[in-house]
Amino acid sequence: MPVTAMLRRRTRLVAVFLLVFAAALMMPGLGLSGTAKAAAASSLPCDLYSAGGTPCEAAYSTTRALSVSYAGPLYQVQRASDGSRLDVRVRSAGGVVDVAPENSFCGGTTCTITELYDQTANANHMPISPGTSCSGCSHGIAGPGPNGADIGASALALPVTVGGQPAYGALFNAQGIGYRITNAKNVPTGSQPEGVYMLTSSNLTSNGCCFDFGAGESNDTDDGNATMNAIYYGTDCWTQNCTGPGPWVGGDLENGMYFSNTGANPTSIPSEKGSFLTAWEKNNGTTNFTLKYGNGQQGGLTQSYSGALPNGYNPMKVQPSIELGTGGDNSIWGDGEFFEGAVLAGFPSDATENAVQAGVVAAGFANNTTYVPSTASLVSLKAHANGQYVDAAGSGSALIANAASTGKAETFDLITNPDGTASLRAHSDGEYVTAGTSPLIADRTTIGSAETYDLITNADGSVSFRAHANGDYVTAENAGASALIANRTAIGPWEEFDVVRDTAAVSFRAHANNDYVTAENGGAASLIANRTAVGPWETFDLISNSDGSVSLRAHANNDIVTAGTGSTALIASRTSIGTGEEFDLVQNADGSVGFRAHANYQYVTADNAGASPLIPNRNVIGQWEEFDLIYD
């Protein structure tokens, strides 16, 4: 063996030894001194990847530097009030983000993250994805922004701490939030080996396509199998053969999110969760791809799959583009959270990944309390196919558009799930509408994939429903003469429905004391839960607003219930609906509901175990914030 080759081999062995030693130093519970831990933590992810021979070619974070030498900006924000922009930087080289300037800059207005800065020398900065707005991108899926572009994440929506210091993650909680660079430099292409890692969270995931990070197409278009190499995290089982509820870490290799070469997750791993979760994917381009996950706050990594690529994905055909938050063809139905991630040249070693995992744990990510509840509004659906209302007669009958007016059988709760998808609960029998190869029917007691739909707003203001059961659109078959069924691949008049926002008389029974809520003193006094029976003062019209919120009109005086600015008790004293009169109707797991006031985004409570008036001043839902909704 030549001397130079021997030296290179010894250098690699030393590097691997140092990585393993560093990982051991940073693992909790080993009784090491504070000095040793600090020294071990001095190497950040891209330093460790570089030492392992698989350098970062693109690295992004909203929370911290990913190498000890990086002292630049992490991301850019734009405020709504005047359109001006600010670069948000780290406190010092190798340090945590400094959010104080951002908080001041965004005070009194809203801010959007417009660009994620690459921390490598390649300057692969990721702006908001162009979607179909760029030249040559017309065959992708349009985003909700100008000319089919995507939109940016809210800058202050995901507060966390890193090592005790305040920071923000990027929250992807609406359709079309996405970022992409279409001409990334020095990233692996074709069948070159490539690794990807990401720090995310199971606090918000979706069973839609696709919350991805990694290599996508340069034209925001589906260019065929093997043209992507990205991490997918969510509950969408593309091949319909998964076990358990998810979410799972997978590889989006285009035309499929794969948790193994057959698509299915291992039966021994029904879900992979954590308020901070590390996700790992690596692909040698021809014979192997490997998936791992870990808790971002403690412990090591679990390998969920390592083996052959799926049929039709050898060799890989990866393009020089990096995307975050959407699919390769700009599929806009993924939801999730992002804190940091990198795209790597080569096939990272297990030792390197273990060292990076230990470093993430040592960084001290904490206080991710994101909660996105399910909300509901009261609707009827009028089919464009024949102008009739959709009827759920119950008793095993399929849904059909054959009613000239609305009643109980034509009324549904439109449930907005935490991932932005929709479900329908029929008032005729109180059960959820399910789809698949058979006509739609309301006969399920819980929401699963078959009871979940993408709610798509059409250009004329109507909506369409795409069933997660099979990916097809719901149609009023035979121009409405036959039952509704999900069997169409495109939207036409038969697949379009008008959402009619309904009003219904309801009462509320507080879990705090099992008494009914009343508009006391004929509506002249604040709402309070102190009645044992329902009369006019305990009856309210539940009004569905166009933004999906609800309002309440008291039968006691025909005035609208208001939360004012959020600092006072609820009272029926308004004649019109504004922000102070809007509430999110939150669906609780036990079937009860809660109310989140738009005035201050606090939950309404029957304070003092129901002895005090209702007031929106709680951050979370407990027993005092739960109410049984009773339709009169």
C-alpha positions as CSV (number, residue, x, y, z in Angstrom):
1,M,0.0,0.0,0.0
2,P,1.5,3.4,-0.9
3,V,2.5,5.6,2.0
4,T,0.0,8.4,1.0
5,A,-2.9,5.9,0.8
6,M,-1.9,4.5,4.3
7,L,-1.9,8.1,5.7
8,R,-5.3,8.8,4.2
9,R,-6.6,5.6,5.7
10,R,-5.2,6.4,9.1
11,T,-6.6,9.9,8.9
12,R,-10.1,8.6,8.2
13,L,-9.8,6.1,11.1
14,V,-8.8,8.9,13.5
15,A,-11.7,11.1,12.3
16,V,-14.2,8.3,12.9
17,F,-12.7,7.6,16.3
18,L,-13.1,11.3,17.2
19,L,-16.7,11.4,16.0
20,V,-17.6,8.3,18.1
21,F,-15.7,9.8,21.1
22,A,-17.5,13.1,20.7
23,A,-20.9,11.4,20.5
24,A,-20.1,9.4,23.7
25,L,-19.1,12.6,25.5
26,M,-22.4,14.3,24.6
27,M,-24.7,11.4,25.5
28,P,-26.6,12.2,28.7
29,G,-26.1,10.2,31.8
30,L,-22.4,9.4,31.4
31,G,-21.3,11.5,34.4
32,L,-18.8,13.6,32.4
33,S,-17.6,16.9,33.7
34,G,-19.1,20.2,32.5
35,T,-15.8,21.1,30.8
36,A,-15.8,17.8,28.8
37,K,-19.4,18.4,27.7
38,A,-18.7,21.9,26.6
39,A,-15.7,20.8,24.6
40,A,-17.8,18.0,22.9
41,A,-20.6,20.4,22.1
42,S,-18.2,22.8,20.3
43,S,-18.6,20.8,17.0
44,L,-21.9,21.6,15.4
45,P,-23.7,19.5,12.7
46,C,-21.8,20.7,9.6
47,D,-18.5,20.5,11.4
48,L,-19.2,16.9,12.3
49,Y,-20.4,16.0,8.8
50,S,-17.3,17.6,7.3
51,A,-15.1,15.6,9.7
52,G,-16.9,12.5,8.6
53,G,-16.2,13.1,4.9
54,T,-19.8,14.0,4.0
55,P,-19.9,17.8,4.1
56,C,-23.0,20.0,4.2
57,E,-23.7,21.4,0.7
58,A,-26.8,23.3,2.0
59,A,-27.6,24.0,5.6
60,Y,-30.6,25.9,7.0
61,S,-31.8,26.8,10.5
62,T,-34.2,29.3,12.1
63,T,-32.7,28.6,15.5
64,R,-28.9,28.4,15.5
65,A,-25.7,28.2,13.6
66,L,-24.9,24.8,12.2
67,S,-21.1,25.3,12.2
68,V,-18.8,26.9,14.8
69,S,-17.6,29.5,12.4
70,Y,-20.9,30.7,11.0
71,A,-21.8,34.2,12.1
72,G,-24.2,35.3,9.4
73,P,-28.0,35.6,9.0
74,L,-30.3,32.6,9.4
75,Y,-33.4,33.9,7.7
76,Q,-35.1,37.0,6.4
77,V,-38.5,38.4,7.4
78,Q,-40.8,40.9,5.8
79,R,-43.4,42.9,7.7
80,A,-46.9,43.6,6.4
81,S,-47.2,47.2,7.5
82,D,-44.6,48.7,5.1
83,G,-43.1,45.7,3.2
84,S,-39.6,46.3,4.6
85,R,-37.3,43.4,5.4
86,L,-34.9,42.3,8.1
87,D,-32.2,39.7,8.2
88,V,-32.3,37.7,11.5
89,R,-28.8,36.7,12.6
90,V,-27.1,34.6,15.3
91,R,-25.9,36.2,18.5
92,S,-22.3,35.3,17.8
93,A,-20.3,32.8,15.6
94,G,-21.6,29.3,16.2
95,G,-24.4,30.6,18.5
96,V,-28.2,30.8,18.9
97,V,-30.4,33.2,17.0
98,D,-30.9,36.7,18.3
99,V,-34.7,37.3,18.0
100,A,-34.7,40.7,19.9
101,P,-34.4,42.8,16.7
102,E,-37.0,40.6,15.0
103,N,-39.5,41.0,17.8
104,S,-39.0,44.8,17.7
105,F,-39.2,44.9,13.9
106,C,-42.5,42.9,13.8
107,G,-44.1,44.6,16.8
108,G,-47.6,45.9,16.0
109,T,-47.8,44.1,12.7
110,T,-47.2,40.6,11.2
111,C,-44.1,39.2,9.6
112,T,-43.4,36.5,7.1
113,I,-40.3,34.4,6.6
114,T,-39.3,35.2,3.0
115,E,-35.9,33.4,2.7
116,L,-33.9,30.8,4.5
117,Y,-30.1,31.5,4.3
118,D,-27.7,28.7,3.4
119,Q,-24.9,28.5,6.0
120,T,-22.4,26.9,3.6
121,A,-20.1,28.6,1.1
122,N,-22.4,27.5,-1.7
123,A,-24.9,30.2,-0.9
124,N,-27.8,27.9,-1.7
125,H,-30.3,30.3,-0.1
126,M,-34.0,29.2,-0.3
127,P,-36.6,31.8,-1.1
128,I,-40.4,31.2,-1.2
129,S,-41.0,28.6,-3.8
130,P,-42.0,29.9,-7.3
131,G,-44.6,27.2,-7.7
132,T,-46.0,27.6,-11.2
133,S,-44.9,31.2,-11.6
134,C,-41.5,30.5,-12.9
135,S,-40.6,29.8,-16.5
136,G,-40.9,26.1,-17.2
137,C,-42.8,25.4,-14.0
138,S,-46.3,25.4,-15.5
139,H,-46.8,21.7,-15.1
140,G,-46.5,21.7,-11.3
141,I,-49.2,22.5,-8.8
142,A,-50.0,26.1,-8.2
143,G,-49.5,27.7,-4.8
144,P,-51.8,30.3,-3.3
145,G,-49.4,33.2,-3.9
146,P,-49.2,35.6,-6.8
147,N,-49.2,33.9,-10.2
148,G,-49.2,30.4,-8.6
149,A,-46.2,31.0,-6.3
150,D,-46.2,29.7,-2.7
151,I,-46.4,31.7,0.4
152,G,-44.1,32.2,3.4
153,A,-44.4,31.0,7.0
154,S,-45.5,33.3,9.8
155,A,-42.3,34.5,11.4
156,L,-43.4,34.5,15.1
157,A,-45.9,31.6,15.1
158,L,-43.6,28.8,16.5
159,P,-41.7,30.1,19.6
160,V,-39.3,27.7,21.3
161,T,-36.1,27.9,23.3
162,V,-32.6,26.6,22.5
163,G,-30.2,26.3,25.4
164,G,-32.6,28.6,27.3
165,Q,-32.5,31.3,24.7
166,P,-35.7,32.3,22.8
167,A,-36.0,31.3,19.1
168,Y,-38.6,30.6,16.5
169,G,-39.2,27.6,14.2
170,A,-40.9,27.8,10.9
171,L,-44.6,26.6,11.1
172,F,-46.1,25.1,7.9
173,N,-49.8,25.2,9.0
174,A,-51.5,26.4,5.7
175,Q,-51.7,25.0,2.2
176,G,-49.0,26.4,0.0
177,I,-46.3,27.4,2.5
178,G,-43.1,26.4,0.8
179,Y,-39.5,27.3,-0.1
180,R,-37.2,26.1,-2.9
181,I,-34.0,26.9,-4.7
182,T,-34.1,25.6,-8.3
183,N,-30.4,25.8,-9.1
184,A,-28.5,24.6,-6.0
185,K,-24.7,24.5,-6.3
186,N,-22.5,21.5,-5.5
187,V,-25.3,19.3,-4.2
188,P,-25.4,15.6,-5.3
189,T,-27.2,14.9,-8.6
190,G,-28.1,11.9,-10.6
191,S,-27.2,8.7,-8.7
192,Q,-24.5,10.4,-6.5
193,P,-24.8,9.4,-2.8
194,E,-26.7,11.9,-0.7
195,G,-27.8,12.4,2.9
196,V,-30.4,14.6,4.5
197,Y,-31.3,15.4,8.1
198,M,-34.0,17.6,9.6
199,L,-35.2,18.6,13.1
200,T,-39.0,18.7,13.0
201,S,-41.9,17.9,15.4
202,S,-45.0,15.7,15.6
203,N,-46.9,18.5,17.2
204,L,-48.2,19.3,13.7
205,T,-48.2,16.8,10.9
206,S,-50.5,15.9,8.1
207,N,-51.7,12.9,6.0
208,G,-51.4,15.1,2.9
209,C,-48.6,15.4,0.3
210,C,-46.1,16.5,1.2
211,F,-44.1,18.0,4.1
212,D,-40.7,17.4,2.6
213,F,-37.1,18.6,3.0
214,G,-34.4,17.7,0.5
215,A,-33.8,17.3,-3.2
216,G,-36.7,18.1,-5.5
217,E,-37.2,18.9,-9.1
218,S,-35.7,22.1,-10.6
219,N,-39.0,22.9,-12.4
220,D,-41.5,22.3,-9.6
221,T,-42.9,19.5,-11.7
222,D,-43.2,15.7,-11.4
223,D,-40.4,14.5,-13.6
224,G,-40.9,10.8,-12.8
225,N,-39.7,8.2,-10.3
226,A,-36.3,8.7,-8.6
227,T,-36.1,12.5,-9.5
228,M,-36.4,13.4,-5.8
229,N,-34.4,12.5,-2.6
230,A,-36.1,14.2,0.3
231,I,-37.2,13.4,3.8
232,Y,-41.0,13.1,4.1
233,Y,-42.6,13.3,7.6
234,G,-46.3,12.7,8.1
235,T,-49.0,10.1,8.1
236,D,-49.7,9.7,4.4
237,C,-49.3,6.0,3.6
238,W,-48.9,6.3,-0.2
239,T,-49.0,2.6,-0.8
240,Q,-51.9,2.0,1.6
241,N,-50.2,-0.9,3.5
242,C,-48.9,0.8,6.7
243,T,-49.4,-0.3,10.3
244,G,-50.4,2.1,13.0
245,P,-51.4,5.8,13.0
246,G,-48.0,7.4,12.2
247,P,-46.4,9.8,11.7
248,W,-43.3,8.3,10.2
249,V,-40.0,9.4,8.7
250,G,-39.9,8.4,5.0
251,G,-38.1,9.1,1.8
252,D,-40.0,11.1,-0.9
253,L,-38.4,9.7,-4.0
254,E,-41.1,11.1,-6.3
255,N,-44.4,9.3,-7.0
256,G,-44.2,7.8,-3.6
257,M,-43.4,8.4,0.1
258,Y,-41.5,5.3,1.1
259,F,-41.0,4.0,4.7
260,S,-39.3,0.9,3.2
261,N,-38.7,-0.4,-0.3
262,T,-42.4,-1.6,-0.3
263,G,-43.7,1.6,1.1
264,A,-44.9,0.2,4.5
265,N,-43.5,1.2,7.8
266,P,-42.1,-1.6,10.0
267,T,-45.0,-3.2,12.0
268,S,-42.9,-2.8,15.1
269,I,-42.9,1.0,14.7
270,P,-46.5,2.3,14.5
271,S,-45.5,5.9,15.0
272,E,-42.5,8.1,15.4
273,K,-43.2,11.1,17.6
274,G,-41.6,13.9,19.6
275,S,-42.1,17.7,20.2
276,F,-38.6,17.8,18.7
277,L,-37.9,14.9,16.3
278,T,-34.8,14.3,14.3
279,A,-35.4,12.7,10.8
280,W,-32.7,11.1,8.7
281,E,-32.6,9.8,5.2
282,K,-29.5,8.7,3.1
283,N,-29.4,7.2,-0.4
284,N,-26.4,5.7,-2.2
285,G,-28.2,6.2,-5.5
286,T,-28.3,2.6,-6.6
287,T,-28.6,-0.1,-4.0
288,N,-29.6,1.3,-0.6
289,F,-31.6,4.0,1.2
290,T,-31.7,4.2,5.0
291,L,-34.2,5.9,7.3
292,K,-33.7,6.9,11.0
293,Y,-35.4,9.0,13.6
294,G,-34.6,10.2,17.1
295,N,-35.9,12.3,20.0
296,G,-34.4,15.8,19.6
297,Q,-34.2,16.1,23.4
298,Q,-32.8,12.8,24.6
299,G,-31.3,9.5,23.5
300,G,-29.9,8.2,20.3
301,L,-31.2,7.1,16.9
302,T,-33.5,4.3,15.8
303,Q,-33.1,2.9,12.3
304,S,-36.5,2.1,10.8
305,Y,-35.3,0.9,7.4
306,S,-32.1,0.2,5.6
307,G,-32.1,-1.8,2.4
308,A,-32.9,-1.9,-1.3
309,L,-34.5,1.0,-3.1
310,P,-38.1,0.5,-4.3
311,N,-38.6,-1.1,-7.7
312,G,-38.2,1.6,-10.4
313,Y,-35.9,3.8,-8.4
314,N,-32.5,2.3,-9.4
315,P,-30.6,4.4,-10.4
316,M,-31.6,7.6,-8.8
317,K,-32.0,10.7,-11.1
318,V,-31.7,13.5,-8.5
319,Q,-31.8,17.2,-9.7
320,P,-29.9,20.2,-8.3
321,S,-32.8,21.7,-6.4
322,I,-33.7,21.8,-2.7
323,E,-37.2,22.3,-1.3
324,L,-38.9,22.6,2.1
325,G,-42.6,22.2,3.0
326,T,-44.1,20.9,-0.3
327,G,-43.7,18.0,-2.7
328,G,-41.4,17.8,-5.7
329,D,-44.3,19.0,-8.0
330,N,-45.1,21.7,-5.5
331,S,-47.9,19.5,-3.9
332,I,-49.2,22.0,-1.3
333,W,-51.0,19.8,1.2
334,G,-48.3,19.1,3.7
335,D,-48.1,20.5,7.2
336,G,-45.3,20.4,9.7
337,E,-42.6,22.2,11.7
338,F,-39.0,23.0,10.8
339,F,-36.1,24.0,13.0
340,E,-33.0,23.0,11.1
341,G,-31.7,20.7,8.4
342,A,-28.9,20.0,5.9
343,V,-28.3,18.3,2.5
344,L,-25.0,16.3,2.5
345,A,-22.6,15.1,-0.2
346,G,-22.0,11.4,0.2
347,F,-23.5,8.6,2.3
348,P,-23.0,9.6,6.0
349,S,-21.6,7.0,8.4
350,D,-23.6,5.9,11.4
351,A,-20.9,7.3,13.6
352,T,-21.3,10.7,12.1
353,E,-25.1,10.7,12.4
354,N,-24.8,9.5,16.0
355,A,-22.5,12.4,16.8
356,V,-24.9,14.9,15.1
357,Q,-27.8,13.4,17.1
358,A,-25.9,13.8,20.3
359,G,-25.1,17.4,19.4
360,V,-28.8,18.2,18.8
361,V,-29.7,16.8,22.2
362,A,-26.9,18.8,23.8
363,A,-28.2,22.0,22.2
364,G,-31.2,22.0,24.6
365,F,-34.2,22.5,22.3
366,A,-37.3,22.9,24.6
367,N,-40.7,24.6,25.1
368,N,-42.4,23.6,21.9
369,T,-46.0,24.0,23.0
370,T,-47.6,24.3,19.5
371,Y,-51.2,23.2,19.6
372,V,-53.4,23.4,16.5
373,P,-57.0,22.2,17.5
374,S,-59.7,20.8,15.3
375,T,-62.4,23.4,14.7
376,A,-65.9,23.1,13.3
377,S,-68.6,25.1,11.5
378,L,-72.1,24.4,10.5
379,V,-72.7,24.0,6.7
380,S,-74.9,22.6,3.9
381,L,-73.5,21.6,0.5
382,K,-75.3,22.6,-2.8
383,A,-74.1,20.5,-5.8
384,H,-73.3,22.4,-9.0
385,A,-74.3,19.2,-10.8
386,N,-78.0,19.9,-10.3
387,G,-78.4,22.7,-7.8
388,Q,-79.7,20.4,-5.1
389,Y,-78.5,20.1,-1.5
390,V,-76.5,17.0,-0.4
391,D,-78.7,14.8,1.8
392,A,-77.4,12.3,4.4
393,A,-80.6,10.5,5.3
394,G,-78.9,8.1,7.7
395,S,-79.8,4.5,8.4
396,G,-77.1,3.3,6.0
397,S,-78.2,5.5,3.1
398,A,-75.5,7.0,0.8
399,L,-75.1,10.7,0.4
400,I,-77.0,12.1,-2.6
401,A,-77.7,15.6,-3.9
402,N,-81.5,15.5,-4.1
403,A,-82.9,18.0,-1.6
404,A,-84.5,21.3,-2.6
405,S,-84.1,22.9,0.8
406,T,-82.0,22.3,4.0
407,G,-83.0,20.5,7.2
408,K,-81.3,18.2,9.7
409,A,-80.4,15.6,7.0
410,E,-78.8,18.3,4.8
411,T,-76.7,19.8,7.7
412,F,-73.1,18.9,8.5
413,D,-70.4,19.9,10.8
414,L,-67.4,20.8,8.6
415,I,-64.4,19.8,10.7
416,T,-61.1,21.5,10.0
417,N,-58.4,19.1,11.2
418,P,-55.1,20.3,12.7
419,D,-53.3,19.6,9.4
420,G,-55.7,21.7,7.4
421,T,-57.7,18.8,6.0
422,A,-61.5,18.6,6.4
423,S,-64.0,16.0,7.6
424,L,-67.8,16.0,7.5
425,R,-70.1,14.9,10.4
426,A,-73.7,14.4,9.4
427,H,-76.4,15.9,11.8
428,S,-78.8,13.1,10.7
429,D,-76.9,10.5,12.7
430,G,-73.9,12.3,14.2
431,E,-71.4,10.1,12.3
432,Y,-68.5,11.0,10.0
433,V,-68.7,10.7,6.2
434,T,-66.4,8.1,4.8
435,A,-65.2,7.5,1.2
436,G,-63.5,4.9,-0.9
437,T,-64.6,2.7,-3.8
438,S,-68.2,2.8,-2.6
439,P,-70.5,5.8,-2.4
440,L,-70.0,8.3,0.5
441,I,-71.9,7.4,3.6
442,A,-72.1,8.8,7.2
443,D,-71.4,5.7,9.3
444,R,-68.1,6.2,11.1
445,T,-67.6,7.2,14.8
446,T,-64.0,8.4,14.4
447,I,-61.9,10.2,11.8
448,G,-59.3,8.2,9.9
449,S,-57.8,8.5,6.5
450,A,-61.0,7.4,4.8
451,E,-62.9,10.2,6.6
452,T,-60.4,12.9,5.6
453,Y,-60.6,15.2,2.6
454,D,-58.5,18.0,1.0
455,L,-60.9,20.9,0.8
456,I,-60.0,22.7,-2.5
457,T,-61.3,26.2,-3.3
458,N,-62.2,26.7,-7.0
459,A,-61.9,29.9,-9.0
460,D,-65.6,30.5,-8.8
461,G,-65.7,30.3,-5.0
462,S,-67.1,26.7,-4.9
463,V,-65.2,23.9,-3.3
464,S,-64.2,20.4,-4.2
465,F,-63.3,17.4,-1.9
466,R,-60.4,15.1,-2.6
467,A,-60.7,11.9,-0.6
468,H,-57.6,10.7,1.2
469,A,-59.0,7.2,0.9
470,N,-58.0,7.0,-2.8
471,G,-56.8,10.4,-3.9
472,D,-59.9,11.0,-6.1
473,Y,-62.4,13.9,-6.2
474,V,-65.9,13.5,-4.8
475,T,-68.5,13.7,-7.6
476,A,-72.3,14.1,-7.6
477,E,-72.5,11.1,-10.0
478,N,-74.8,11.1,-13.0
479,A,-75.4,14.8,-12.8
480,G,-76.5,14.4,-9.2
481,A,-79.0,11.6,-9.9
482,S,-76.7,9.0,-8.3
483,A,-75.0,8.9,-4.9
484,L,-71.8,10.9,-4.2
485,I,-68.7,8.9,-4.8
486,A,-64.9,9.7,-4.9
487,N,-63.9,8.4,-8.3
488,R,-62.8,11.4,-10.4
489,T,-59.3,12.5,-11.3
490,A,-60.2,16.1,-12.3
491,I,-62.6,18.8,-11.3
492,G,-65.7,19.6,-13.4
493,P,-69.2,20.9,-12.5
494,W,-70.2,17.5,-11.0
495,E,-67.3,17.9,-8.5
496,E,-68.1,21.4,-7.4
497,F,-70.2,22.3,-4.4
498,D,-71.2,25.6,-2.8
499,V,-70.6,25.7,1.0
500,V,-73.7,27.3,2.6
501,R,-73.0,28.6,6.0
502,D,-75.9,27.6,8.3
503,T,-77.4,28.8,11.6
504,A,-78.8,26.4,14.2
505,A,-80.3,26.9,17.7
506,V,-78.1,25.4,20.4
507,S,-77.5,25.3,24.1
508,F,-74.3,24.7,26.0
509,R,-73.8,22.7,29.2
510,A,-70.6,23.5,31.1
511,H,-68.4,20.6,32.2
512,A,-67.3,22.9,35.1
513,N,-70.6,22.3,37.0
514,N,-73.0,20.6,34.5
515,D,-75.2,23.7,34.3
516,Y,-76.4,25.4,31.2
517,V,-74.9,28.7,30.0
518,T,-77.4,31.5,30.2
519,A,-77.5,35.1,28.9
520,E,-78.3,36.3,32.4
521,N,-81.0,39.0,33.0
522,G,-82.4,38.8,29.6
523,G,-79.0,39.3,28.0
524,A,-78.3,42.5,30.1
525,A,-75.7,40.6,32.2
526,S,-72.7,38.5,31.4
527,L,-73.0,34.9,30.2
528,I,-72.7,32.4,33.1
529,A,-73.3,28.6,33.6
530,N,-76.0,28.5,36.3
531,R,-79.2,27.0,34.9
532,T,-80.5,23.5,35.3
533,A,-82.9,23.6,32.3
534,V,-83.0,25.2,28.9
535,G,-85.3,28.2,28.1
536,P,-85.0,31.2,25.8
537,W,-82.1,32.7,27.9
538,E,-80.2,29.5,27.5
539,T,-80.7,29.2,23.7
540,F,-78.3,30.7,21.1
541,D,-78.1,30.8,17.3
542,L,-74.8,29.2,16.3
543,I,-73.8,31.2,13.2
544,S,-71.1,29.9,10.8
545,N,-68.9,32.7,9.5
546,S,-67.2,32.7,6.1
547,D,-63.7,32.4,7.7
548,G,-64.7,29.1,9.4
549,S,-65.2,30.7,12.8
550,V,-68.6,30.8,14.6
551,S,-70.6,33.5,16.4
552,L,-73.5,33.3,18.9
553,R,-76.8,35.2,18.8
554,A,-78.6,35.1,22.2
555,H,-82.4,34.4,22.0
556,A,-82.7,36.4,25.2
557,N,-82.3,39.7,23.4
558,N,-81.3,38.8,19.7
559,D,-77.9,40.4,20.3
560,I,-74.5,38.9,19.3
561,V,-72.2,37.6,22.1
562,T,-69.0,39.5,22.3
563,A,-65.6,39.0,24.0
564,G,-64.8,42.6,23.5
565,T,-61.0,43.0,23.5
566,G,-60.7,39.7,25.4
567,S,-60.3,41.2,28.8
568,T,-63.9,41.1,30.0
569,A,-66.6,38.5,30.4
570,L,-68.8,37.4,27.5
571,I,-72.0,39.3,27.0
572,A,-74.7,39.5,24.3
573,S,-74.5,43.2,23.5
574,R,-73.6,43.6,19.8
575,T,-75.7,44.0,16.7
576,S,-73.1,43.0,14.2
577,I,-70.2,40.5,13.9
578,G,-66.6,41.7,14.1
579,T,-63.4,40.1,15.5
580,G,-64.6,40.4,19.1
581,E,-67.6,38.3,18.2
582,E,-65.8,35.5,16.4
583,F,-64.8,32.2,18.0
584,D,-63.1,29.0,16.9
585,L,-65.4,26.1,17.8
586,V,-62.8,23.6,19.0
587,Q,-63.6,19.9,18.9
588,N,-62.3,18.0,22.0
589,A,-61.5,14.3,22.1
590,D,-64.4,13.5,24.4
591,G,-67.0,15.0,22.0
592,S,-67.3,18.3,23.9
593,V,-66.4,21.7,22.4
594,G,-64.3,24.7,23.4
595,F,-64.4,28.3,22.3
596,R,-61.2,30.2,21.3
597,A,-61.9,33.9,21.1
598,H,-60.5,35.8,18.1
599,A,-60.3,38.8,20.3
600,N,-57.2,37.4,22.1
601,Y,-57.0,33.8,21.0
602,Q,-57.6,32.6,24.5
603,Y,-60.1,29.8,25.5
604,V,-63.4,30.7,27.1
605,T,-63.7,29.3,30.6
606,A,-66.6,28.9,33.0
607,D,-64.4,30.5,35.6
608,N,-64.3,29.5,39.3
609,A,-65.9,26.1,38.5
610,G,-68.8,27.9,36.9
611,A,-69.5,30.3,39.7
612,S,-68.1,33.3,37.7
613,P,-69.1,34.6,34.3
614,L,-67.6,33.1,31.1
615,I,-64.4,34.8,30.1
616,P,-61.7,34.1,27.5
617,N,-58.5,33.9,29.6
618,R,-57.1,30.4,29.4
619,N,-54.2,29.1,27.2
620,V,-55.3,25.5,27.2
621,I,-58.5,23.5,27.5
622,G,-59.3,21.8,30.7
623,Q,-62.6,20.8,32.4
624,W,-63.7,24.4,32.9
625,E,-63.2,25.1,29.2
626,E,-65.3,22.2,28.0
627,F,-69.0,22.5,27.0
628,D,-71.5,20.0,25.7
629,L,-73.0,21.4,22.5
630,I,-76.8,20.6,22.4
631,Y,-78.8,21.2,19.2
632,D,-82.3,22.3,20.1
